[in-house]
Amino acid sequence: VAKGLFLDGWRLVVVSESSGPFKILSVDGLSFSCYNVDVTVRVFDVSNPRSPTMVGEVRVSGGLVDGRLYNGTVYLVINQPALVQGAPSIPVVDRVPITPRAVIPLGDETERYVTVLALRVGDVAYNVVSILGGPATRIYMSYDRLYVTSTKRVGVTEAYTIALRELASIVGGEWGSRIVEELQRGNVRKALDIANEMLSSMNREEAIKLVERLRAKLKASNVTLTDRTVISVLGVNGIDIKPVGSTEVKGVLLDQFAVEEYKGRYLIIATTTSNYTVDVTSYHIGIEGVIRGGTPTNTTVLTIMVCYPQMSRCEYIKVAIPPYIGGIAQVLPPIRLIAYPVITQADSGNSVYIVDVETLKLVGSLEKLAPGERVYAARLVKDVFFLVTFRTVDPLFAIDVSDPSNPRVLGFLKIPGFSEYLHPLPGDMLLGIGLSGWSVIKISLFNVSNPASMSEVSSVEIVEATSVALSDHHAVTVDLDYKNVYIPIQMIRKAGGGVAVVSFEGNKLKVVTVLPHPGATRSIYIGRELYTVSQWGIVVFDIEDLKEVAVIKFQ
């Protein structure tokens, strides 16, 4: 399956993904499981478009996260699980496994290999670095650095750690010491086994009361957990790759625009934070009327309903359990402790963090922006970081980052709807593309010349329509020469769609026309021609009068 295309001069790079059977490999005398998904990179010479020729190929195990092309080099980031079918795995490049000594640990996670491939398009020379850490989710690239992000979601391990620590403080003594000792070793599973052993040794009512006491203490302590984002930094120069280190911030990224390098020294990161509390319960099955001492003296009658759907009939079967059987069947299972994180949406909010990329230290932050909402769009323009959040209205925040140690809100604008994508335009204008209610595409034009007093100067809505541009910014094409933006749309209640031509001439938005092309997902202009692209073909339009010139169907 094709995943991406890069064009560098007369060289076309095609990135695809495929799957195959699992295999067992032997590396340095150790056995490893080979992941069954591969990323293949093929380089073609297209100087003769009618007869392209392949000049090189590289294959790397794993699934593609994303890629970039810069200065003749393609950079790909690839995920691979550290465990495959319960066995350790190892990244494979061109059917040759890398040695375990070549794997670089960054951070404290060991869930995935993140393999970075740097391939020089001209001669197909390449270099590979594999990092052991959390799964890569997004990438961001500047001229000499590649940033790979991964999300650390709050899970049951963190919940159990907090709950067991509190339980140890309540019970104290030998039981408490044993629980704490295992937690200090990082063995949460063993600590939980000790806690359950203790609960099983107690009187049943006392064990349940202890769990309820723990629950009350957790609630009173107001301990909170939050998702976190880890950013791994790699220095890049051609095909040379050098892991630098990693940093970590609270919250989860929206997209690649929520990470921006500033003045070659700082990294600006926008996240949405959801806080979690920890709750516990006891897993047990209670049976009313069970005799806990001596021998049961009464026969228990159990009524079971049995239904026959095809006959539309149900009947009841009564089972009499004699005392000598009931005494065996009614043995109560032991108490088991269950801990889990509970999200507290009311405490969610948004944050902006600024990290020094040379020291990987946090130098500035702005937290608790728009509580209860989440980030939908972000963009850095000069010294101002624009941020869109949404829940009921659309706050467009303008944040001054000129002093990285002290980011501050200059102003915000609240309007109905929300923007999924922001694009800067000349003349201190900002274009926003998003939704205004369900199935209504909204395109807004903001005057941000004075960030402390921004205004929406124009807007247009396309009713009962959707667009791939709402989830993929590559679908948006901005033509500064003709002052048009081209946005693929698809009607919801009616069959059909095309590419909306929206003019921003004179800082006023107007839908000039919709170029007919159902299923179009991209548009590109070359000279006087505008090309709209879908899976079935390309339609060519004259860029001035927007009339159809040609139709090219894919074979």
C-alpha positions in Angstrom: 0.0 0.0 0.0 1.4 3.4 -1.0 1.9 5.7 2.0 3.8 8.7 0.6 5.5 10.3 -2.4 8.5 12.7 -2.4 9.8 14.5 -5.5 13.4 15.8 -5.6 14.4 17.1 -9.0 14.0 14.1 -11.4 14.0 11.6 -8.5 10.7 10.2 -7.3 10.6 8.5 -3.9 7.7 6.1 -3.3 7.1 4.9 0.3 4.9 1.8 0.7 3.9 -0.6 3.5 3.3 -4.3 3.3 2.8 -7.3 5.6 3.9 -10.9 5.5 4.5 -13.9 7.8 6.1 -13.8 11.2 9.7 -15.2 11.4 12.2 -16.1 14.1 15.7 -14.6 13.7 19.0 -15.4 15.4 21.2 -12.4 16.3 24.4 -12.6 18.4 23.2 -16.1 19.6 19.9 -14.7 20.7 16.4 -15.5 19.2 14.2 -12.6 18.1 10.8 -12.4 16.5 10.6 -10.6 13.2 7.8 -8.1 12.9 5.6 -8.9 9.9 5.1 -5.3 8.6 7.6 -3.6 6.4 8.2 -0.1 5.0 9.7 -0.1 1.5 11.3 2.9 0.0 11.9 2.9 -3.8 13.7 5.6 -5.7 12.8 6.2 -9.4 14.5 8.3 -12.1 11.7 10.1 -13.8 13.7 12.2 -16.2 11.8 10.4 -18.9 8.3 10.4 -17.5 7.1 7.9 -20.0 9.6 5.3 -18.9 10.6 5.7 -15.2 13.4 3.5 -13.9 14.0 2.3 -10.4 17.5 3.1 -9.2 17.3 1.8 -5.6 15.3 0.2 -2.8 15.5 0.0 1.0 13.2 -2.0 3.2 12.8 -1.5 7.0 10.6 -3.5 9.4 7.8 -1.6 11.1 4.9 0.7 10.4 5.3 4.2 8.9 4.6 7.1 11.2 5.6 10.0 8.9 8.3 11.4 6.8 10.0 14.5 5.5 12.2 15.5 2.6 14.9 18.2 3.1 17.9 19.1 1.0 17.9 15.9 -1.0 17.4 13.6 2.0 14.3 11.7 2.9 13.7 11.1 6.6 11.3 8.4 7.7 10.1 7.5 11.2 9.0 3.9 11.7 7.4 2.1 14.7 7.9 -1.5 15.7 6.7 -3.3 18.8 9.5 -4.4 21.2 7.5 -7.6 21.7 5.9 -9.6 18.9 3.7 -12.5 19.7 5.2 -12.5 23.2 8.8 -12.7 22.1 11.4 -9.9 21.8 11.7 -8.4 18.4 14.5 -6.6 16.6 14.4 -4.1 13.7 15.4 -5.5 10.3 16.9 -3.4 7.5 17.2 -4.9 4.0 16.5 -8.3 5.5 19.5 -8.0 7.9 18.6 -7.5 11.6 20.4 -4.7 13.4 22.6 -5.7 16.4 21.1 -5.2 19.9 24.1 -3.0 20.6 23.0 -0.6 17.9 19.7 0.2 19.7 19.8 3.4 21.7 17.5 3.8 24.8 16.0 7.2 25.2 13.8 7.8 28.3 12.4 5.1 30.6 10.0 3.4 28.2 10.7 0.2 26.3 7.4 -0.4 24.5 8.6 0.2 20.9 11.5 0.6 18.6 11.4 3.9 16.8 13.6 3.5 13.7 14.7 6.6 11.8 15.8 6.1 8.2 17.8 8.9 6.4 18.1 8.2 2.7 20.0 10.4 0.2 17.9 10.6 -2.9 20.8 11.2 -5.3 22.8 8.0 -4.8 20.3 6.0 -2.5 22.9 5.9 0.3 21.2 5.6 3.7 21.7 5.4 7.5 19.5 4.0 10.2 19.2 4.7 13.9 16.8 2.7 16.2 15.6 4.1 19.5 14.0 2.1 22.2 11.2 4.0 23.9 7.5 4.8 23.6 5.6 4.6 20.3 6.2 7.5 18.0 3.0 9.5 17.3 4.1 12.6 15.3 7.2 14.2 14.0 8.4 17.8 13.5 11.5 18.8 11.6 13.7 21.9 11.4 16.8 22.5 9.3 19.1 20.5 11.6 16.9 18.6 14.1 14.2 16.0 13.9 11.7 15.8 16.8 9.8 12.6 17.4 6.9 12.7 19.9 5.3 9.9 21.8 2.3 9.9 24.2 2.4 8.4 27.6 -1.2 7.7 28.5 -2.3 7.2 32.1 -2.8 3.5 32.7 -3.7 1.0 35.4 0.0 0.6 36.4 0.1 4.2 37.6 -3.2 3.8 39.4 -2.2 0.6 41.1 1.1 2.2 42.2 -0.6 5.1 43.9 -3.3 2.9 45.5 -0.8 0.4 46.8 1.4 3.1 48.3 -1.6 4.5 50.1 -2.7 1.0 51.2 0.8 0.4 52.7 0.6 3.6 54.7 -2.8 2.6 56.1 -1.9 -1.0 57.2 1.8 -0.4 58.1 3.7 -3.2 59.8 5.1 -6.2 57.9 2.4 -6.1 55.2 3.0 -2.4 54.5 6.8 -2.9 54.4 6.6 -5.7 51.9 4.3 -3.7 49.6 6.6 -0.7 49.7 9.7 -2.8 49.1 8.2 -4.2 45.9 7.0 -0.8 44.7 10.5 0.5 45.2 11.8 -2.3 43.0 9.3 -1.3 40.3 7.5 -4.6 40.7 3.9 -3.4 40.9 2.5 -6.9 40.0 4.3 -8.5 43.0 3.1 -5.6 45.3 -0.5 -6.3 44.2 -0.1 -10.0 44.9 1.1 -9.2 48.5 -1.9 -6.8 49.0 -4.3 -9.5 47.8 -2.6 -12.1 50.0 -3.1 -9.7 53.0 -6.8 -9.1 52.1 -7.4 -12.9 51.8 -6.0 -13.5 55.2 -8.4 -11.0 56.8 -11.9 -11.4 58.0 -14.2 -10.8 54.9 -16.0 -7.8 56.4 -12.8 -6.3 57.6 -11.1 -6.6 54.2 -14.1 -4.9 52.5 -14.0 -2.1 55.1 -10.2 -1.7 54.5 -10.8 -1.2 50.7 -13.5 1.3 51.4 -11.1 3.2 53.8 -8.5 3.2 51.1 -11.0 4.6 48.6 -11.9 7.4 51.0 -8.3 8.3 51.6 -7.6 8.4 47.8 -10.5 10.7 47.3 -9.4 13.0 50.2 -5.8 13.1 49.0 -6.9 14.4 45.6 -3.9 12.8 43.9 -4.1 13.4 40.1 -2.4 11.8 37.1 -2.1 13.2 33.6 -1.2 12.1 30.2 2.3 13.2 29.1 4.1 13.8 25.8 7.8 12.8 25.4 9.8 14.6 22.7 12.9 12.8 21.5 15.4 15.1 19.7 17.8 13.9 17.0 20.4 16.0 15.2 20.4 15.5 11.4 22.9 16.5 8.7 22.3 14.7 5.5 22.2 11.0 6.3 24.0 11.5 9.6 21.7 11.0 12.5 22.7 11.8 16.1 20.3 11.1 19.0 20.5 14.1 21.4 18.1 13.3 24.2 14.5 13.7 25.2 12.2 16.0 27.2 8.7 15.6 28.7 5.7 17.8 29.2 2.2 17.4 30.5 -0.7 16.7 28.1 -1.3 15.4 24.6 -0.4 17.0 21.2 -3.0 17.8 18.6 -0.9 17.7 15.4 2.4 18.7 13.9 1.6 22.4 14.2 1.3 22.1 18.0 5.1 21.8 17.9 7.2 24.7 16.5 10.9 25.5 16.7 11.5 29.2 17.6 14.6 31.1 16.6 16.6 27.8 16.3 16.9 27.6 20.0 13.5 26.9 21.6 10.7 24.4 21.1 7.1 25.6 21.6 4.7 22.8 22.5 0.9 23.1 22.8 -1.0 20.3 24.6 -4.4 19.5 26.0 -4.3 18.0 29.5 -6.9 15.7 31.0 -6.4 15.0 34.7 -7.2 11.6 36.3 -7.9 10.6 39.9 -7.5 7.1 41.3 -10.4 4.9 42.5 -10.4 1.4 43.9 -13.0 -1.3 44.5 -12.9 -4.9 45.8 -13.7 -7.8 43.6 -15.7 -10.4 45.4 -18.9 -12.4 45.0 -21.3 -12.4 47.9 -23.9 -15.2 48.5 -26.7 -14.4 50.9 -27.3 -16.7 53.8 -24.0 -18.6 53.6 -23.1 -20.3 56.9 -19.4 -19.6 57.6 -18.9 -22.0 60.5 -19.9 -25.6 60.9 -22.0 -27.5 58.4 -25.0 -26.0 56.5 -28.3 -27.4 57.6 -30.8 -26.2 55.0 -31.3 -27.2 51.4 -30.9 -24.3 48.9 -33.3 -24.1 46.0 -31.9 -22.5 42.9 -34.4 -21.4 40.1 -32.9 -21.2 36.5 -34.8 -19.7 33.6 -34.2 -21.4 30.2 -35.6 -19.9 27.0 -36.0 -21.3 23.5 -36.1 -18.3 21.0 -37.2 -20.3 18.0 -40.2 -21.6 19.9 -40.9 -18.2 21.6 -41.1 -20.0 25.0 -39.3 -20.0 28.3 -39.5 -22.4 31.2 -38.1 -22.6 34.8 -35.9 -25.4 36.2 -35.6 -25.7 40.0 -32.4 -27.3 41.4 -32.3 -28.4 45.0 -28.8 -28.2 46.5 -28.5 -30.5 49.6 -26.6 -29.3 52.6 -23.7 -31.6 52.0 -23.2 -30.2 48.5 -24.1 -26.6 49.4 -21.3 -26.5 52.0 -18.8 -27.2 49.2 -20.4 -25.0 46.4 -20.8 -21.9 48.6 -17.1 -21.3 49.4 -16.6 -17.6 49.0 -13.8 -16.4 46.7 -11.2 -14.2 48.2 -11.2 -10.4 48.1 -9.2 -8.8 45.3 -8.2 -5.2 45.0 -8.9 -3.4 41.7 -7.5 0.1 41.0 -8.2 2.3 37.9 -7.8 5.8 36.7 -10.9 8.0 36.5 -10.8 11.0 34.1 -12.0 14.4 35.5 -13.0 16.3 32.4 -13.9 19.4 34.5 -10.2 19.8 35.3 -9.0 19.5 31.7 -7.2 22.4 30.1 -4.6 23.5 27.6 -0.9 24.5 28.1 1.9 26.0 26.2 5.5 24.9 27.1 8.8 26.3 25.9 11.9 24.1 26.0 15.5 25.0 25.4 16.5 22.5 22.7 20.2 22.7 23.7 19.7 21.8 27.3 16.2 20.1 26.9 15.1 22.0 30.0 11.7 23.7 30.4 12.3 27.4 30.4 8.7 28.8 30.2 5.1 27.7 30.5 1.5 28.9 30.3 -1.0 26.5 31.8 -4.8 26.2 32.4 -5.8 28.0 29.2 -9.5 27.6 28.4 -10.3 25.0 31.1 -12.7 22.3 30.0 -11.8 22.8 26.3 -9.2 21.2 24.0 -6.7 22.4 21.4 -8.0 22.2 17.8 -5.4 24.2 15.9 -2.1 25.9 16.4 0.3 28.0 14.4 3.5 30.1 15.1 3.7 33.4 13.1 6.8 35.5 13.9 6.7 36.0 17.7 3.1 35.1 18.2 1.8 31.6 18.8 -1.9 31.3 17.7 -4.0 28.7 19.4 -7.6 27.6 18.8 -9.5 25.7 21.5 -13.1 24.6 21.4 -16.0 23.3 23.4 -18.9 25.8 23.1 -17.2 28.8 21.3 -14.0 29.3 19.4 -11.4 31.1 21.5 -8.5 32.2 19.2 -5.6 32.9 21.5 -2.7 35.1 20.6 0.3 34.2 22.8 3.5 36.3 22.9 6.6 34.0 23.0 9.2 36.7 22.3 10.4 36.1 25.9 10.6 32.3 26.1 10.8 32.4 29.9 7.6 34.3 30.2 5.0 33.4 27.5 1.8 35.5 27.9 -1.6 35.9 26.4 -1.9 39.1 24.4 -5.6 38.7 23.5 -8.3 36.2 22.5 -11.3 36.2 20.2 -14.5 34.2 20.8 -16.7 33.3 17.9 -19.1 30.4 17.2 -17.6 27.3 15.6 -14.0 26.2 15.6 -11.0 26.1 13.3 -9.2 22.8 12.6 -6.4 24.4 10.5 -4.8 27.9 10.6 -2.8 29.3 7.7 -1.0 32.7 7.7 -1.7 35.1 4.8 0.1 38.3 3.9 -1.0 41.6 5.5 -1.2 40.1 9.0 -4.2 38.0 8.1 -4.9 34.5 9.4 -7.1 31.9 7.5 -9.0 29.4 9.6 -10.8 26.3 8.2 -13.1 24.3 10.5 -16.7 23.7 11.3 -19.7 25.8 12.5 -22.1 23.1 13.8 -22.5 19.7 12.3 -21.9 19.4 8.5 -21.2 23.1 8.0 -17.7 24.0 6.8 -16.7 27.4 8.1 -13.8 29.4 6.5 -12.8 32.5 8.5 -10.4 35.4 7.9 -8.9 37.0 10.9 -7.1 40.3 11.2 -4.2 39.7 13.6 -2.2 42.9 13.1 -2.9 43.7 16.7 -2.9 40.4 18.6 -4.4 42.2 21.6 -7.5 43.1 19.6 -8.0 40.5 16.9 -11.1 40.5 14.7 -12.9 38.2 12.3 -13.1 40.4 9.2 -14.9 37.8 6.9 -16.3 34.4 6.9 -18.2 32.0 4.6 -20.0 28.7 5.3 -20.6 25.7 3.0 -23.7 23.9 4.3 -24.2 20.2 4.5 -20.7 19.4 3.4 -17.5 18.0 4.7 -13.9 18.1 3.7 -10.7 16.0 4.0 -9.0 19.3 4.8 -10.6 19.1 8.3 -8.2 16.3 9.1 -5.4 16.7 6.6 -3.9 20.1 6.0 -2.2 18.8 2.8 -5.6 19.1 1.2 -5.5 22.9 1.5 -3.8 24.8 -1.4 -3.2 28.5 -1.1 -2.5 30.5 -4.3 -1.1 33.9 -3.3 -0.8 35.1 -7.0 -4.5 34.7 -7.6 -5.5 35.2 -4.0 -7.5 31.9 -3.9 -7.6 29.0 -1.5 -8.6 25.6 -3.0 -10.5 23.2 -0.6 -11.9 19.8 -1.5 -15.5 19.3 -0.4 -18.0 16.5 -0.4 -21.7 17.0 -0.1 -23.3 15.0 2.7 -27.0 14.6 1.7 -26.4 14.8 -2.1 -24.0 12.8 -4.2 -21.1 14.7 -5.6 -18.5 17.2 -4.7 -15.4 18.9 -6.0 -12.9 21.6 -5.1 -14.2 24.9 -3.7 -12.4 28.0 -5.0 -12.5 30.6 -2.2 -11.2 34.0 -2.9 -9.6 36.2 -0.2 -9.2 39.2 -2.5 -9.4 42.5 -0.6 -9.5 40.6 2.7 -13.0 39.4 1.9 -14.0 35.7 1.5 -16.1 34.6 -1.4 -16.8 31.1 -2.8 -16.1 31.8 -6.5 -17.2 28.4 -7.7 -16.9 24.7 -7.0 -14.9 22.8 -9.6 -16.7 19.6 -10.3 -14.6 16.6 -9.3 -16.3 14.1 -6.9 -13.8 12.4 -4.6 -11.1 15.0 -5.1 -8.6 15.1 -2.2 -5.8 17.4 -3.5 -5.2 20.3 -5.8 -2.0 21.8 -7.3 -1.3 24.7 -9.6 1.5 24.8 -12.2 1.7 28.0 -14.3 -1.7 28.7 -15.7 -3.2 25.3 -15.0 -4.9 24.0 -11.8 -5.0 20.2 -11.2 -7.5 18.5 -9.0 -6.7 15.0 -8.0 -8.7 12.0 -6.8 -8.3 8.2 -6.8 -9.8 7.8 -10.2 -8.0 10.6 -12.1 -6.9 14.2 -12.6 -9.0 17.1 -13.9 -7.2 20.1 -15.4 -8.7 23.6 -15.2 -7.5 27.0 -16.6 -6.5 28.9 -13.4 -7.9 32.2 -14.7 -11.3 31.4 -16.0 -11.6 28.1 -14.1 -12.9 26.2 -17.1 -12.1 22.6 -17.7 -9.1 21.9 -20.0 -8.6 18.1 -19.8 -9.5 14.9 -17.9 -6.9 12.3 -17.2 -8.3 8.9 -16.0 -6.0 6.6 -14.1 -5.6 3.1 -15.7 
